[in-house]
């Protein structure tokens, strides 16, 4: 997964899958200090998400990484902040961030 810096912020694109439906989100803030993963309500609406505000999601994928029983929040973040989501799943997904090569690698 590649990182890009936009206005000094690390931004990624990723595919989110829930209930066997997927969407590509291209403007996700990769926040290593965020306390939660939050997606814009409207962004996930297109995959028919039944997630309400905050809950444990039993079958959630980010790219090829399955995050079973993943705590997820929905909110209005696109309009006020300009992001499709703000993610903090690094420890759970066992990923390593290399800011020199601007990439994220996932442990197998």
N, C-alpha and C positions, 0 to 999 in steps of 0.2 A: 504494500500500500504506500503510495507516495504522498508526501506532505508538500504543500506550497505555502509560502508566506504571502499574505495579503494584508497590507497595512500593518505589518509586523506580527500578525496573528497566524498560528499554524492551522491551515484549513485542509480538510480531506474530502474526498468523494467516497461514498460507500453504497453498497446495496443492502437494503433492509428487507428481510423476509419474515412474514407472519401469516399464519393460516394458508401457507403455500402460495401466497401472492407476494410479489416483490416490487420494489421501487428503488430507483437510483436517486440519491440525494447528493448534490454536488457542492453544497456550501455548509459543511459541518465543522464547527470549531472543535479542534482537538485540544481539550483543556485538561492538562495533567493535574490540576489542583481542584477540579470541580468535585463537589460532593455527590453528584447524581448525573445520570444520563437523562437528558431532556430532549424531546423532539417536538417540533411545531405541530400542533393539532391538525392544521390543514394539510401539512405535508404527508402525514400518515393516513389521512382520511381516504386517500386514493387507493390504498390497499385494503380498504374495508376494515380498518382496525376497530376492534371493540374495546380497546384499552381506554380506561377512564382515569384521567388525572394522574393517579399513581397506583401501580399495582405490580405484582410479580407476574411476569409473562412466561408461561411454560414452554413455548416453542418459538424462540426469537433468535434470528440469525443476523449477524453483521458480516457481510461477505460470506466466507465459508466457515466462520467461527460460530458454533452453536453456543448460545448463552441461555441455558435452561434455568427456569425460575429466576429470570433476570429482573431486578427492580427497575422500572421505567416510569418516567413522568412525562406527561403531555402538558403543553402550555402554549401561550401565544408568544413566540419568540422571534418569528420571522419579521413581523412588522416593526417592533421596537428595536431589535438588535441586528436584524439582517441575516440571521442564520436559519438553516433548516433544522439544526439540532446542535446540541452541545454534548459531547460524549466524554465519559469517564469509565471506560471498561478495561483499561490497560492491565490492571493486576488480575482481573478475572479471566481475561483472554490470554494472559501470559505473553504480552507483547513487549518488544524492545524498540525504543525510539532512537534513531540515529539522526541527530540534527545536522551532522556534517553532510551526509548523503541525502538528507531530507526523505527518509524512508522509515517505515514501520515494519518490523518482522514479527511473525507469530511463531511461538514455540509449537512444535509438532507433537 
